[in-house]
Amino acid sequence: MSEGRGRLEWNQTSAVLAQIHNANCEKGQAIQPDDLNPYVAKKKQPVQAGGNVVRMPLSVLAHAMAPKHKV
């Protein structure tokens, strides 16, 4: 029950904090209440590959990762 109470209070607190922040900041810097709430799981940003990604053949990669034996 204490976690439910904590979630409820953080939902209210983060809504008030976000409203205060958005009222006192420039238009491009608005935030959502979920950005301030520690109980809300953060969404991971998808990683996008740029145009400079080097593609290696699998055989080259396997050779590079092979264990090196000293004789």
N, CA, C and O atoms as a GROMACS GRO file, in nm:
protein
  284
    1MET      N    1   0.081  -0.119   0.000
    1MET     CA    2   0.000   0.000   0.000
    1MET      C    3   0.085   0.126   0.000
    1MET      O    4   0.045   0.229  -0.054
    2SER      N    5   0.202   0.117   0.060
    2SER     CA    6   0.285   0.237   0.066
    2SER      C    7   0.337   0.274  -0.074
    2SER      O    8   0.354   0.393  -0.102
    3GLU      N    9   0.362   0.175  -0.160
    3GLU     CA   10   0.406   0.207  -0.296
    3GLU      C   11   0.293   0.274  -0.374
    3GLU      O   12   0.318   0.366  -0.451
    4GLY      N   13   0.171   0.229  -0.355
    4GLY     CA   14   0.057   0.292  -0.421
    4GLY      C   15   0.040   0.436  -0.377
    4GLY      O   16   0.010   0.523  -0.458
    5ARG      N   17   0.058   0.460  -0.249
    5ARG     CA   18   0.048   0.596  -0.195
    5ARG      C   19   0.160   0.682  -0.251
    5ARG      O   20   0.138   0.798  -0.287
    6GLY      N   21   0.280   0.626  -0.259
    6GLY     CA   22   0.393   0.700  -0.316
    6GLY      C   23   0.370   0.735  -0.462
    6GLY      O   24   0.401   0.846  -0.504
    7ARG      N   25   0.315   0.642  -0.538
    7ARG     CA   26   0.283   0.668  -0.679
    7ARG      C   27   0.181   0.780  -0.692
    7ARG      O   28   0.196   0.870  -0.775
    8LEU      N   29   0.077   0.776  -0.609
    8LEU     CA   30  -0.026   0.878  -0.612
    8LEU      C   31   0.032   1.016  -0.582
    8LEU      O   32   0.005   1.113  -0.652
    9GLU      N   33   0.112   1.022  -0.477
    9GLU     CA   34   0.169   1.152  -0.440
    9GLU      C   35   0.268   1.203  -0.544
    9GLU      O   36   0.272   1.323  -0.570
   10TRP      N   37   0.348   1.113  -0.604
   10TRP     CA   38   0.441   1.157  -0.707
   10TRP      C   39   0.370   1.199  -0.834
   10TRP      O   40   0.416   1.289  -0.904
   11ASN      N   41   0.256   1.136  -0.866
   11ASN     CA   42   0.178   1.180  -0.982
   11ASN      C   43   0.132   1.324  -0.962
   11ASN      O   44   0.140   1.405  -1.054
   12GLN      N   45   0.082   1.354  -0.842
   12GLN     CA   46   0.036   1.490  -0.814
   12GLN      C   47   0.152   1.589  -0.811
   12GLN      O   48   0.143   1.697  -0.868
   13THR      N   49   0.259   1.552  -0.744
   13THR     CA   50   0.374   1.642  -0.730
   13THR      C   51   0.439   1.670  -0.864
   13THR      O   52   0.474   1.784  -0.893
   14SER      N   53   0.456   1.567  -0.946
   14SER     CA   54   0.521   1.588  -1.075
   14SER      C   55   0.433   1.672  -1.168
   14SER      O   56   0.485   1.748  -1.249
   15ALA      N   57   0.301   1.660  -1.156
   15ALA     CA   58   0.211   1.743  -1.237
   15ALA      C   59   0.225   1.891  -1.199
   15ALA      O   60   0.229   1.978  -1.285
   16VAL      N   61   0.232   1.917  -1.069
   16VAL     CA   62   0.247   2.056  -1.023
   16VAL      C   63   0.382   2.111  -1.062
   16VAL      O   64   0.392   2.224  -1.109
   17LEU      N   65   0.488   2.032  -1.044
   17LEU     CA   66   0.623   2.079  -1.080
   17LEU      C   67   0.635   2.106  -1.230
   17LEU      O   68   0.696   2.206  -1.270
   18ALA      N   69   0.578   2.019  -1.312
   18ALA     CA   70   0.584   2.039  -1.457
   18ALA      C   71   0.507   2.165  -1.497
   18ALA      O   72   0.550   2.239  -1.586
   19GLN      N   73   0.394   2.189  -1.432
   19GLN     CA   74   0.316   2.308  -1.464
   19GLN      C   75   0.392   2.435  -1.424
   19GLN      O   76   0.392   2.533  -1.499
   20ILE      N   77   0.455   2.435  -1.310
   20ILE     CA   78   0.536   2.551  -1.267
   20ILE      C   79   0.652   2.572  -1.364
   20ILE      O   80   0.679   2.685  -1.404
   21HIS      N   81   0.720   2.465  -1.400
   21HIS     CA   82   0.833   2.476  -1.493
   21HIS      C   83   0.788   2.530  -1.627
   21HIS      O   84   0.852   2.620  -1.682
   22ASN      N   85   0.680   2.476  -1.681
   22ASN     CA   86   0.633   2.517  -1.813
   22ASN      C   87   0.582   2.661  -1.813
   22ASN      O   88   0.589   2.729  -1.916
   23ALA      N   89   0.530   2.709  -1.701
   23ALA     CA   90   0.483   2.848  -1.692
   23ALA      C   91   0.600   2.946  -1.688
   23ALA      O   92   0.584   3.062  -1.727
   24ASN      N   93   0.716   2.901  -1.641
   24ASN     CA   94   0.828   2.991  -1.621
   24ASN      C   95   0.943   2.968  -1.718
   24ASN      O   96   1.052   3.021  -1.696
   25CYS      N   97   0.923   2.892  -1.822
   25CYS     CA   98   1.032   2.866  -1.916
   25CYS      C   99   0.992   2.911  -2.056
   25CYS      O  100   0.877   2.948  -2.080
   26GLU      N  101   1.087   2.906  -2.145
   26GLU     CA  102   1.060   2.940  -2.284
   26GLU      C  103   0.977   2.829  -2.348
   26GLU      O  104   0.972   2.718  -2.296
   27LYS      N  105   0.913   2.859  -2.458
   27LYS     CA  106   0.820   2.764  -2.519
   27LYS      C  107   0.886   2.634  -2.564
   27LYS      O  108   0.821   2.530  -2.560
   28GLY      N  109   1.010   2.636  -2.606
   28GLY     CA  110   1.076   2.517  -2.656
   28GLY      C  111   1.123   2.422  -2.548
   28GLY      O  112   1.171   2.313  -2.580
   29GLN      N  113   1.112   2.460  -2.421
   29GLN     CA  114   1.168   2.379  -2.314
   29GLN      C  115   1.062   2.314  -2.226
   29GLN      O  116   1.090   2.283  -2.110
   30ALA      N  117   0.942   2.291  -2.276
   30ALA     CA  118   0.835   2.232  -2.196
   30ALA      C  119   0.867   2.087  -2.162
   30ALA      O  120   0.928   2.015  -2.241
   31ILE      N  121   0.825   2.045  -2.044
   31ILE     CA  122   0.846   1.908  -1.999
   31ILE      C  123   0.712   1.846  -1.963
   31ILE      O  124   0.614   1.917  -1.941
   32GLN      N  125   0.708   1.715  -1.958
   32GLN     CA  126   0.589   1.639  -1.918
   32GLN      C  127   0.604   1.596  -1.772
   32GLN      O  128   0.717   1.581  -1.724
   33PRO      N  129   0.494   1.576  -1.700
   33PRO     CA  130   0.504   1.529  -1.562
   33PRO      C  131   0.579   1.396  -1.549
   33PRO      O  132   0.646   1.373  -1.449
   34ASP      N  133   0.568   1.310  -1.650
   34ASP     CA  134   0.638   1.182  -1.644
   34ASP      C  135   0.789   1.198  -1.645
   34ASP      O  136   0.861   1.108  -1.602
   35ASP      N  137   0.839   1.311  -1.694
   35ASP     CA  138   0.984   1.336  -1.694
   35ASP      C  139   1.037   1.356  -1.552
   35ASP      O  140   1.155   1.335  -1.527
   36LEU      N  141   0.951   1.395  -1.459
   36LEU     CA  142   0.992   1.423  -1.322
   36LEU      C  143   0.953   1.313  -1.224
   36LEU      O  144   0.998   1.315  -1.109
   37ASN      N  145   0.872   1.219  -1.266
   37ASN     CA  146   0.820   1.115  -1.178
   37ASN      C  147   0.915   0.996  -1.174
   37ASN      O  148   0.939   0.933  -1.277
   38PRO      N  149   0.969   0.963  -1.056
   38PRO     CA  150   1.062   0.850  -1.048
   38PRO      C  151   0.994   0.714  -1.063
   38PRO      O  152   1.062   0.614  -1.088
   39TYR      N  153   0.863   0.706  -1.049
   39TYR     CA  154   0.793   0.579  -1.062
   39TYR      C  155   0.762   0.543  -1.208
   39TYR      O  156   0.730   0.428  -1.237
   40VAL      N  157   0.772   0.638  -1.298
   40VAL     CA  158   0.742   0.612  -1.438
   40VAL      C  159   0.867   0.556  -1.505
   40VAL      O  160   0.975   0.614  -1.496
   41ALA      N  161   0.850   0.443  -1.572
   41ALA     CA  162   0.963   0.381  -1.642
   41ALA      C  163   1.004   0.470  -1.759
   41ALA      O  164   0.920   0.513  -1.838
   42LYS      N  165   1.131   0.497  -1.768
   42LYS     CA  166   1.182   0.581  -1.876
   42LYS      C  167   1.187   0.501  -2.005
   42LYS      O  168   1.231   0.386  -2.006
   43LYS      N  169   1.142   0.562  -2.114
   43LYS     CA  170   1.145   0.497  -2.244
   43LYS      C  171   1.285   0.511  -2.301
   43LYS      O  172   1.344   0.619  -2.300
   44LYS      N  173   1.336   0.400  -2.351
   44LYS     CA  174   1.468   0.404  -2.414
   44LYS      C  175   1.454   0.458  -2.555
   44LYS      O  176   1.365   0.418  -2.630
   45GLN      N  177   1.544   0.547  -2.590
   45GLN     CA  178   1.544   0.603  -2.723
   45GLN      C  179   1.604   0.501  -2.819
   45GLN      O  180   1.710   0.446  -2.791
   46PRO      N  181   1.538   0.475  -2.930
   46PRO     CA  182   1.595   0.378  -3.025
   46PRO      C  183   1.723   0.433  -3.088
   46PRO      O  184   1.733   0.552  -3.120
   47VAL      N  185   1.819   0.346  -3.103
   47VAL     CA  186   1.946   0.384  -3.162
   47VAL      C  187   1.933   0.373  -3.313
   47VAL      O  188   1.897   0.268  -3.366
   48GLN      N  189   1.962   0.482  -3.380
   48GLN     CA  190   1.952   0.482  -3.526
   48GLN      C  191   2.093   0.490  -3.584
   48GLN      O  192   2.173   0.574  -3.544
   49ALA      N  193   2.119   0.403  -3.678
   49ALA     CA  194   2.250   0.401  -3.742
   49ALA      C  195   2.256   0.513  -3.845
   49ALA      O  196   2.161   0.535  -3.920
   50GLY      N  197   2.368   0.582  -3.847
   50GLY     CA  198   2.386   0.687  -3.945
   50GLY      C  199   2.438   0.632  -4.076
   50GLY      O  200   2.449   0.510  -4.093
   51GLY      N  201   2.470   0.718  -4.168
   51GLY     CA  202   2.517   0.676  -4.298
   51GLY      C  203   2.661   0.629  -4.298
   51GLY      O  204   2.708   0.575  -4.398
   52ASN      N  205   2.732   0.649  -4.188
   52ASN     CA  206   2.874   0.614  -4.185
   52ASN      C  207   2.898   0.479  -4.116
   52ASN      O  208   3.008   0.455  -4.065
   53VAL      N  209   2.799   0.392  -4.114
   53VAL     CA  210   2.816   0.260  -4.053
   53VAL      C  211   2.895   0.172  -4.148
   53VAL      O  212   2.862   0.159  -4.266
   54VAL      N  213   2.999   0.112  -4.095
   54VAL     CA  214   3.083   0.024  -4.175
   54VAL      C  215   3.028  -0.117  -4.163
   54VAL      O  216   3.006  -0.166  -4.052
   55ARG      N  217   3.007  -0.181  -4.276
   55ARG     CA  218   2.957  -0.319  -4.275
   55ARG      C  219   3.071  -0.411  -4.315
   55ARG      O  220   3.131  -0.396  -4.421
   56MET      N  221   3.099  -0.508  -4.228
   56MET     CA  222   3.205  -0.604  -4.255
   56MET      C  223   3.143  -0.739  -4.288
   56MET      O  224   3.038  -0.775  -4.234
   57PRO      N  225   3.207  -0.812  -4.375
   57PRO     CA  226   3.161  -0.949  -4.398
   57PRO      C  227   3.179  -1.030  -4.271
   57PRO      O  228   3.267  -1.002  -4.190
   58LEU      N  229   3.096  -1.131  -4.253
   58LEU     CA  230   3.100  -1.213  -4.132
   58LEU      C  231   3.234  -1.283  -4.116
   58LEU      O  232   3.280  -1.301  -4.004
   59SER      N  233   3.296  -1.324  -4.226
   59SER     CA  234   3.425  -1.394  -4.215
   59SER      C  235   3.533  -1.301  -4.159
   59SER      O  236   3.617  -1.346  -4.081
   60VAL      N  237   3.532  -1.175  -4.196
   60VAL     CA  238   3.630  -1.080  -4.143
   60VAL      C  239   3.606  -1.058  -3.995
   60VAL      O  240   3.701  -1.051  -3.916
   61LEU      N  241   3.481  -1.047  -3.956
   61LEU     CA  242   3.448  -1.027  -3.816
   61LEU      C  243   3.487  -1.150  -3.734
   61LEU      O  244   3.541  -1.136  -3.624
   62ALA      N  245   3.460  -1.269  -3.784
   62ALA     CA  246   3.494  -1.392  -3.713
   62ALA      C  247   3.646  -1.404  -3.698
   62ALA      O  248   3.694  -1.448  -3.594
   63HIS      N  249   3.720  -1.367  -3.801
   63HIS     CA  250   3.866  -1.372  -3.794
   63HIS      C  251   3.919  -1.272  -3.691
   63HIS      O  252   4.014  -1.302  -3.619
   64ALA      N  253   3.860  -1.157  -3.684
   64ALA     CA  254   3.904  -1.055  -3.589
   64ALA      C  255   3.875  -1.097  -3.446
   64ALA      O  256   3.949  -1.060  -3.355
   65MET      N  257   3.769  -1.175  -3.423
   65MET     CA  258   3.730  -1.215  -3.290
   65MET      C  259   3.791  -1.348  -3.248
   65MET      O  260   3.777  -1.389  -3.132
   66ALA      N  261   3.858  -1.417  -3.338
   66ALA     CA  262   3.918  -1.547  -3.306
   66ALA      C  263   4.027  -1.528  -3.202
   66ALA      O  264   4.099  -1.427  -3.205
   67PRO      N  265   4.041  -1.624  -3.109
   67PRO     CA  266   4.146  -1.613  -3.009
   67PRO      C  267   4.284  -1.623  -3.074
   67PRO      O  268   4.307  -1.703  -3.165
   68LYS      N  269   4.374  -1.542  -3.024
   68LYS     CA  270   4.511  -1.540  -3.074
   68LYS      C  271   4.595  -1.635  -2.989
   68LYS      O  272   4.596  -1.625  -2.867
   69HIS      N  273   4.666  -1.727  -3.055
   69HIS     CA  274   4.753  -1.822  -2.985
   69HIS      C  275   4.898  -1.781  -3.006
   69HIS      O  276   4.941  -1.758  -3.119
   70LYS      N  277   4.972  -1.772  -2.898
   70LYS     CA  278   5.114  -1.742  -2.907
   70LYS      C  279   5.190  -1.873  -2.910
   70LYS      O  280   5.164  -1.963  -2.831
   71VAL      N  281   5.285  -1.882  -3.003
   71VAL     CA  282   5.363  -2.005  -3.018
   71VAL      C  283   5.501  -1.984  -2.965
   71VAL      O  284   5.583  -2.075  -2.968
   0.00000   0.00000   0.00000
